[in-house]
């Protein structure tokens, strides 16, 4: 017959393998933990000998963080689609009028065929045949990476990628506003999507920190 202490230790061992995040620990049911106060979260360390387990109150709203990864992944998918549309314009014949040519200041065809539409940017005296990567292709890869990282809950890596993407989008918007003096609607959409991803990621990291702090301080 097993003692009560042995049962608790075995229960902790079972939870240990997957309860590395509070939203996973308390997210088994919409109402909270299946058994009240029997969820434990790993604070530090990579194994049972060096890690600390502490109870997580089931009153925490775990579904908010759990659903956030799907929202960020959905936004990243939308950004990927926008980047595909921009790449399609980039590969079009420059002599053809793209569907997004609205006015003299809103012309995605002119922007996507400019020397800033590739990386590294084209120079005025470069030799023919130099290889460049379309900026839209980089956007497709970047949004795809963000979507995968978000689905796996790697929020800090999502934050780093979103920062980089936001700075690139902001720099492109600066070029459109003050150098080319033309705007691309796809670039503006992409900047808005990346801004939303960055804000949501920051909010998620703050929520996770506020969730872990009281529980860790009560150990």
Phi and psi restraints in degrees (value plus and minus 20) as a CYANA .aco file:
   2 UNK   PHI    -103.0   -63.0
   2 UNK   PSI     120.6   160.6
   3 UNK   PHI     -96.9   -56.9
   3 UNK   PSI     144.9   184.9
   4 UNK   PHI     -83.9   -43.9
   4 UNK   PSI     -60.2   -20.2
   5 UNK   PHI     -82.9   -42.9
   5 UNK   PSI     -59.6   -19.6
   6 UNK   PHI     -84.1   -44.1
   6 UNK   PSI     -60.4   -20.4
   7 UNK   PHI     -82.0   -42.0
   7 UNK   PSI     -60.2   -20.2
   8 UNK   PHI     -86.1   -46.1
   8 UNK   PSI     -62.4   -22.4
   9 UNK   PHI     -82.8   -42.8
   9 UNK   PSI     -61.3   -21.3
  10 UNK   PHI     -84.7   -44.7
  10 UNK   PSI     -58.0   -18.0
  11 UNK   PHI     -84.2   -44.2
  11 UNK   PSI     -61.7   -21.7
  12 UNK   PHI     -82.4   -42.4
  12 UNK   PSI     -60.2   -20.2
  13 UNK   PHI     -83.9   -43.9
  13 UNK   PSI     -57.7   -17.7
  14 UNK   PHI     -87.2   -47.2
  14 UNK   PSI     -61.0   -21.0
  15 UNK   PHI     -90.5   -50.5
  15 UNK   PSI     -49.8    -9.8
  16 UNK   PHI     -76.3   -36.3
  16 UNK   PSI     -57.2   -17.2
  17 UNK   PHI     -89.0   -49.0
  17 UNK   PSI     -37.4     2.6
  18 UNK   PHI    -154.5  -114.5
  18 UNK   PSI     -29.1    10.9
  19 UNK   PHI    -114.4   -74.4
  19 UNK   PSI      35.4    75.4
  20 UNK   PHI    -105.0   -65.0
  20 UNK   PSI     -25.7    14.3
  21 UNK   PHI    -155.9  -115.9
  21 UNK   PSI     121.6   161.6
  22 UNK   PHI     -83.7   -43.7
  22 UNK   PSI     -52.5   -12.5
  23 UNK   PHI     -89.6   -49.6
  23 UNK   PSI     -46.6    -6.6
  24 UNK   PHI     -97.2   -57.2
  24 UNK   PSI     -56.8   -16.8
  25 UNK   PHI     -85.0   -45.0
  25 UNK   PSI     -67.7   -27.7
  26 UNK   PHI    -116.8   -76.8
  26 UNK   PSI     -11.7    28.3
  27 UNK   PHI    -120.8   -80.8
  27 UNK   PSI       1.3    41.3
  28 UNK   PHI     -89.8   -49.8
  28 UNK   PSI     -55.4   -15.4
  29 UNK   PHI    -154.3  -114.3
  29 UNK   PSI     137.2   177.2
  30 UNK   PHI     -80.1   -40.1
  30 UNK   PSI     -42.8    -2.8
  31 UNK   PHI    -112.2   -72.2
  31 UNK   PSI     -22.9    17.1
  32 UNK   PHI     101.5   141.5
  32 UNK   PSI    -173.6  -133.6
  33 UNK   PHI     -89.2   -49.2
  33 UNK   PSI     124.0   164.0
  34 UNK   PHI     -80.0   -40.0
  34 UNK   PSI     -58.2   -18.2
  35 UNK   PHI    -141.1  -101.1
  35 UNK   PSI     103.5   143.5
  36 UNK   PHI     -80.3   -40.3
  36 UNK   PSI     109.1   149.1
  37 UNK   PHI      42.4    82.4
  37 UNK   PSI       4.1    44.1
  38 UNK   PHI    -128.8   -88.8
  38 UNK   PSI      -3.2    36.8
  39 UNK   PHI    -119.0   -79.0
  39 UNK   PSI     119.0   159.0
  40 UNK   PHI    -150.4  -110.4
  40 UNK   PSI     126.8   166.8
  41 UNK   PHI    -142.3  -102.3
  41 UNK   PSI     119.0   159.0
  42 UNK   PHI     -97.2   -57.2
  42 UNK   PSI     105.0   145.0
  43 UNK   PHI    -109.1   -69.1
  43 UNK   PSI     -75.6   -35.6
  44 UNK   PHI    -164.4  -124.4
  44 UNK   PSI     137.6   177.6
  45 UNK   PHI      77.3   117.3
  45 UNK   PSI     139.8   179.8
  46 UNK   PHI    -127.8   -87.8
  46 UNK   PSI     -21.4    18.6
  47 UNK   PHI    -167.7  -127.7
  47 UNK   PSI     156.5   196.5
  48 UNK   PHI     -87.2   -47.2
  48 UNK   PSI     -41.2    -1.2
  49 UNK   PHI    -100.1   -60.1
  49 UNK   PSI     -53.4   -13.4
  50 UNK   PHI    -127.1   -87.1
  50 UNK   PSI     -23.1    16.9
  51 UNK   PHI    -121.0   -81.0
  51 UNK   PSI     133.2   173.2
  52 UNK   PHI    -130.0   -90.0
  52 UNK   PSI     116.9   156.9
  53 UNK   PHI    -131.0   -91.0
  53 UNK   PSI     113.8   153.8
  54 UNK   PHI    -157.0  -117.0
  54 UNK   PSI     128.3   168.3
  55 UNK   PHI     -90.6   -50.6
  55 UNK   PSI     123.7   163.7
  56 UNK   PHI    -130.4   -90.4
  56 UNK   PSI     103.9   143.9
  57 UNK   PHI     -80.9   -40.9
  57 UNK   PSI     113.4   153.4
  58 UNK   PHI     -96.3   -56.3
  58 UNK   PSI     -21.4    18.6
  59 UNK   PHI     -96.6   -56.6
  59 UNK   PSI     -30.5     9.5
  60 UNK   PHI     -86.7   -46.7
  60 UNK   PSI     120.3   160.3
  61 UNK   PHI    -103.9   -63.9
  61 UNK   PSI      64.5   104.5
  62 UNK   PHI     -90.7   -50.7
  62 UNK   PSI     -48.4    -8.4
  63 UNK   PHI     -83.1   -43.1
  63 UNK   PSI     -44.0    -4.0
  64 UNK   PHI     -83.0   -43.0
  64 UNK   PSI     -63.9   -23.9
  65 UNK   PHI     -95.6   -55.6
  65 UNK   PSI     -58.6   -18.6
  66 UNK   PHI     -81.4   -41.4
  66 UNK   PSI     -58.5   -18.5
  67 UNK   PHI     -97.0   -57.0
  67 UNK   PSI     -41.6    -1.6
  68 UNK   PHI     -83.8   -43.8
  68 UNK   PSI     -55.2   -15.2
  69 UNK   PHI     -85.4   -45.4
  69 UNK   PSI     -52.7   -12.7
  70 UNK   PHI     -93.9   -53.9
  70 UNK   PSI     -54.2   -14.2
  71 UNK   PHI     -86.4   -46.4
  71 UNK   PSI     -64.6   -24.6
  72 UNK   PHI     -84.7   -44.7
  72 UNK   PSI     -61.1   -21.1
  73 UNK   PHI     -83.6   -43.6
  73 UNK   PSI     -57.8   -17.8
  74 UNK   PHI     -85.9   -45.9
  74 UNK   PSI     -61.1   -21.1
  75 UNK   PHI     -83.8   -43.8
  75 UNK   PSI     -60.1   -20.1
  76 UNK   PHI     -84.0   -44.0
  76 UNK   PSI     -57.1   -17.1
  77 UNK   PHI     -84.5   -44.5
  77 UNK   PSI     -60.3   -20.3
  78 UNK   PHI     -82.8   -42.8
  78 UNK   PSI     -61.7   -21.7
  79 UNK   PHI     -83.1   -43.1
  79 UNK   PSI     -56.5   -16.5
  80 UNK   PHI     -83.2   -43.2
  80 UNK   PSI     -62.3   -22.3
  81 UNK   PHI     -83.1   -43.1
  81 UNK   PSI     -62.3   -22.3
  82 UNK   PHI     -81.8   -41.8
  82 UNK   PSI     -60.7   -20.7
  83 UNK   PHI     -85.9   -45.9
  83 UNK   PSI     -56.7   -16.7
  84 UNK   PHI     -83.4   -43.4
  84 UNK   PSI     -61.5   -21.5
  85 UNK   PHI     -84.4   -44.4
  85 UNK   PSI     -59.6   -19.6
  86 UNK   PHI     -86.1   -46.1
  86 UNK   PSI     -58.7   -18.7
  87 UNK   PHI     -85.0   -45.0
  87 UNK   PSI     -56.0   -16.0
  88 UNK   PHI     -82.1   -42.1
  88 UNK   PSI     -61.7   -21.7
  89 UNK   PHI     -85.7   -45.7
  89 UNK   PSI     -58.9   -18.9
  90 UNK   PHI     -82.2   -42.2
  90 UNK   PSI     -55.7   -15.7
  91 UNK   PHI    -106.6   -66.6
  91 UNK   PSI     -23.6    16.4
  92 UNK   PHI     -93.1   -53.1
  92 UNK   PSI     141.0   181.0
  93 UNK   PHI     -85.9   -45.9
  93 UNK   PSI     105.4   145.4
  94 UNK   PHI     -79.3   -39.3
  94 UNK   PSI     -43.1    -3.1
  95 UNK   PHI     -96.4   -56.4
  95 UNK   PSI     -36.8     3.2
  96 UNK   PHI    -104.9   -64.9
  96 UNK   PSI     122.9   162.9
  97 UNK   PHI    -100.9   -60.9
  97 UNK   PSI      97.7   137.7
  98 UNK   PHI     -91.8   -51.8
  98 UNK   PSI     137.3   177.3
  99 UNK   PHI     -86.3   -46.3
  99 UNK   PSI     -35.9     4.1
 100 UNK   PHI    -117.3   -77.3
 100 UNK   PSI      -7.6    32.4
 101 UNK   PHI    -101.8   -61.8
 101 UNK   PSI      80.4   120.4
 102 UNK   PHI    -117.0   -77.0
 102 UNK   PSI     -68.7   -28.7
 103 UNK   PHI    -170.5  -130.5
 103 UNK   PSI    -193.0  -153.0
 104 UNK   PHI     -87.6   -47.6
 104 UNK   PSI     -45.2    -5.2
 105 UNK   PHI    -121.5   -81.5
 105 UNK   PSI     -30.4     9.6
 106 UNK   PHI    -142.6  -102.6
 106 UNK   PSI      73.2   113.2
 107 UNK   PHI    -163.5  -123.5
 107 UNK   PSI      73.9   113.9
 108 UNK   PHI     -91.1   -51.1
 108 UNK   PSI     -42.7    -2.7
 109 UNK   PHI     -85.8   -45.8
 109 UNK   PSI     -65.1   -25.1
 110 UNK   PHI     -84.5   -44.5
 110 UNK   PSI     -60.2   -20.2
 111 UNK   PHI     -88.6   -48.6
 111 UNK   PSI     -64.2   -24.2
 112 UNK   PHI     -96.3   -56.3
 112 UNK   PSI     -27.3    12.7
 113 UNK   PHI    -131.9   -91.9
 113 UNK   PSI     -10.0    30.0
 114 UNK   PHI     -99.5   -59.5
 114 UNK   PSI     151.9   191.9
 115 UNK   PHI     -92.4   -52.4
 115 UNK   PSI     -33.1     6.9
 116 UNK   PHI    -110.7   -70.7
 116 UNK   PSI     -20.2    19.8
 117 UNK   PHI    -102.3   -62.3
 117 UNK   PSI     -20.9    19.1
 118 UNK   PHI    -149.4  -109.4
 118 UNK   PSI     141.9   181.9
 119 UNK   PHI    -146.7  -106.7
 119 UNK   PSI     109.4   149.4
 120 UNK   PHI     -89.4   -49.4
 120 UNK   PSI     137.9   177.9
 121 UNK   PHI     -80.9   -40.9
 121 UNK   PSI     127.3   167.3
 122 UNK   PHI     -90.4   -50.4
 122 UNK   PSI     123.7   163.7
 123 UNK   PHI    -121.3   -81.3
 123 UNK   PSI     144.1   184.1
 124 UNK   PHI     -95.3   -55.3
 124 UNK   PSI     -40.4    -0.4
 125 UNK   PHI    -142.0  -102.0
 125 UNK   PSI       3.7    43.7
 126 UNK   PHI     -96.5   -56.5
 126 UNK   PSI     134.9   174.9
 127 UNK   PHI     -93.4   -53.4
 127 UNK   PSI     126.8   166.8
 128 UNK   PHI     -83.3   -43.3
 128 UNK   PSI     128.6   168.6
 129 UNK   PHI      70.3   110.3
 129 UNK   PSI     -19.2    20.8
 130 UNK   PHI     -89.0   -49.0
 130 UNK   PSI     116.4   156.4
 131 UNK   PHI    -101.9   -61.9
 131 UNK   PSI     116.5   156.5
 132 UNK   PHI    -155.0  -115.0
 132 UNK   PSI     132.7   172.7
 133 UNK   PHI    -126.1   -86.1
 133 UNK   PSI     104.9   144.9
 134 UNK   PHI     -78.7   -38.7
 134 UNK   PSI     117.8   157.8
 135 UNK   PHI     -80.3   -40.3
 135 UNK   PSI     -53.6   -13.6
 136 UNK   PHI     -84.0   -44.0
 136 UNK   PSI     -54.0   -14.0
 137 UNK   PHI     -85.1   -45.1
 137 UNK   PSI     -61.4   -21.4
 138 UNK   PHI     -82.3   -42.3
 138 UNK   PSI     -58.2   -18.2
 139 UNK   PHI     -83.6   -43.6
 139 UNK   PSI     -60.1   -20.1
 140 UNK   PHI     -81.1   -41.1
 140 UNK   PSI     -66.1   -26.1
 141 UNK   PHI     -84.4   -44.4
 141 UNK   PSI     -64.5   -24.5
 142 UNK   PHI     -82.4   -42.4
 142 UNK   PSI     -66.0   -26.0
 143 UNK   PHI     -85.4   -45.4
 143 UNK   PSI     -55.9   -15.9
 144 UNK   PHI     -83.9   -43.9
 144 UNK   PSI     -61.9   -21.9
 145 UNK   PHI     -84.0   -44.0
 145 UNK   PSI     -62.8   -22.8
 146 UNK   PHI     -82.4   -42.4
 146 UNK   PSI     -62.2   -22.2
 147 UNK   PHI     -81.3   -41.3
 147 UNK   PSI     -64.4   -24.4
 148 UNK   PHI     -86.0   -46.0
 148 UNK   PSI     -65.0   -25.0
 149 UNK   PHI     -82.1   -42.1
 149 UNK   PSI     -59.5   -19.5
 150 UNK   PHI     -84.8   -44.8
 150 UNK   PSI     -63.0   -23.0
 151 UNK   PHI     -84.6   -44.6
 151 UNK   PSI     -48.9    -8.9
 152 UNK   PHI    -108.3   -68.3
 152 UNK   PSI     -19.6    20.4
 153 UNK   PHI      52.5    92.5
 153 UNK   PSI       3.1    43.1
 154 UNK   PHI    -108.9   -68.9
 154 UNK   PSI      55.1    95.1
 155 UNK   PHI     -86.7   -46.7
 155 UNK   PSI     -56.0   -16.0
 156 UNK   PHI     -87.5   -47.5
 156 UNK   PSI     -58.6   -18.6
 157 UNK   PHI     -88.0   -48.0
 157 UNK   PSI     -56.3   -16.3
 158 UNK   PHI     -81.7   -41.7
 158 UNK   PSI     -61.9   -21.9
 159 UNK   PHI     -81.1   -41.1
 159 UNK   PSI     -65.1   -25.1
 160 UNK   PHI     -83.5   -43.5
 160 UNK   PSI     -64.6   -24.6
 161 UNK   PHI     -85.9   -45.9
 161 UNK   PSI     -59.4   -19.4
 162 UNK   PHI     -87.1   -47.1
 162 UNK   PSI     -57.3   -17.3
 163 UNK   PHI     -80.0   -40.0
 163 UNK   PSI     -67.9   -27.9
 164 UNK   PHI     -82.4   -42.4
 164 UNK   PSI     -65.0   -25.0
 165 UNK   PHI     -83.6   -43.6
 165 UNK   PSI     -60.1   -20.1
 166 UNK   PHI     -85.4   -45.4
 166 UNK   PSI     -61.0   -21.0
 167 UNK   PHI     -85.8   -45.8
 167 UNK   PSI     -59.1   -19.1
 168 UNK   PHI     -84.3   -44.3
 168 UNK   PSI     -64.4   -24.4
 169 UNK   PHI     -84.5   -44.5
 169 UNK   PSI     -58.8   -18.8
 170 UNK   PHI     -85.9   -45.9
 170 UNK   PSI     -59.4   -19.4
 171 UNK   PHI     -86.6   -46.6
 171 UNK   PSI     -60.2   -20.2
 172 UNK   PHI     -83.9   -43.9
 172 UNK   PSI     -58.7   -18.7
 173 UNK   PHI     -85.1   -45.1
 173 UNK   PSI     -56.4   -16.4
 174 UNK   PHI     -82.1   -42.1
 174 UNK   PSI     -63.1   -23.1
 175 UNK   PHI     -83.4   -43.4
 175 UNK   PSI     -61.0   -21.0
 176 UNK   PHI     -85.7   -45.7
 176 UNK   PSI     -58.0   -18.0
 177 UNK   PHI     -97.3   -57.3
 177 UNK   PSI     -59.8   -19.8
 178 UNK   PHI    -136.4   -96.4
 178 UNK   PSI     -33.1     6.9
 179 UNK   PHI    -129.1   -89.1
 179 UNK   PSI     -79.6   -39.6
 180 UNK   PHI    -101.4   -61.4
 180 UNK   PSI     -45.9    -5.9
 181 UNK   PHI      35.9    75.9
 181 UNK   PSI      15.6    55.6
 182 UNK   PHI    -161.0  -121.0
 182 UNK   PSI     126.3   166.3
 183 UNK   PHI    -133.4   -93.4
 183 UNK   PSI     124.6   164.6
 184 UNK   PHI    -129.1   -89.1
 184 UNK   PSI     103.7   143.7
 185 UNK   PHI     -83.6   -43.6
 185 UNK   PSI     -53.3   -13.3
 186 UNK   PHI     -87.7   -47.7
 186 UNK   PSI     -57.6   -17.6
 187 UNK   PHI     -86.3   -46.3
 187 UNK   PSI     -59.1   -19.1
 188 UNK   PHI     -86.3   -46.3
 188 UNK   PSI     -62.7   -22.7
 189 UNK   PHI     -80.5   -40.5
 189 UNK   PSI     -63.4   -23.4
 190 UNK   PHI     -82.8   -42.8
 190 UNK   PSI     -60.9   -20.9
 191 UNK   PHI     -84.4   -44.4
 191 UNK   PSI     -61.2   -21.2
 192 UNK   PHI     -83.6   -43.6
 192 UNK   PSI     -62.0   -22.0
 193 UNK   PHI     -84.9   -44.9
 193 UNK   PSI     -64.3   -24.3
 194 UNK   PHI     -85.5   -45.5
 194 UNK   PSI     -55.7   -15.7
 195 UNK   PHI     -83.2   -43.2
 195 UNK   PSI     -62.3   -22.3
 196 UNK   PHI     -83.5   -43.5
 196 UNK   PSI     -62.3   -22.3
 197 UNK   PHI     -82.4   -42.4
 197 UNK   PSI     -63.2   -23.2
 198 UNK   PHI     -84.0   -44.0
 198 UNK   PSI     -63.9   -23.9
 199 UNK   PHI     -84.8   -44.8
 199 UNK   PSI     -64.5   -24.5
 200 UNK   PHI     -84.8   -44.8
 200 UNK   PSI     -57.0   -17.0
 201 UNK   PHI     -87.2   -47.2
 201 UNK   PSI     -63.0   -23.0
 202 UNK   PHI     -81.0   -41.0
 202 UNK   PSI     -63.5   -23.5
 203 UNK   PHI     -82.3   -42.3
 203 UNK   PSI     -59.0   -19.0
 204 UNK   PHI     -87.2   -47.2
 204 UNK   PSI     -63.0   -23.0
 205 UNK   PHI     -83.1   -43.1
 205 UNK   PSI     -60.5   -20.5
 206 UNK   PHI     -85.1   -45.1
 206 UNK   PSI     -61.7   -21.7
 207 UNK   PHI     -84.2   -44.2
 207 UNK   PSI     -61.6   -21.6
 208 UNK   PHI     -83.9   -43.9
 208 UNK   PSI     -60.7   -20.7
 209 UNK   PHI     -84.3   -44.3
 209 UNK   PSI     -63.3   -23.3
 210 UNK   PHI     -88.5   -48.5
 210 UNK   PSI     -47.6    -7.6
 211 UNK   PHI     -94.3   -54.3
 211 UNK   PSI     -62.7   -22.7
 212 UNK   PHI     -97.2   -57.2
 212 UNK   PSI     -50.7   -10.7
 213 UNK   PHI     -81.5   -41.5
 213 UNK   PSI     -70.9   -30.9
 214 UNK   PHI     -86.2   -46.2
 214 UNK   PSI     -54.2   -14.2
 215 UNK   PHI     -89.4   -49.4
 215 UNK   PSI     -60.9   -20.9
 216 UNK   PHI     -89.1   -49.1
 216 UNK   PSI     -55.7   -15.7
 217 UNK   PHI     -90.9   -50.9
 217 UNK   PSI     -38.3     1.7
 218 UNK   PHI    -112.4   -72.4
 218 UNK   PSI     -13.9    26.1
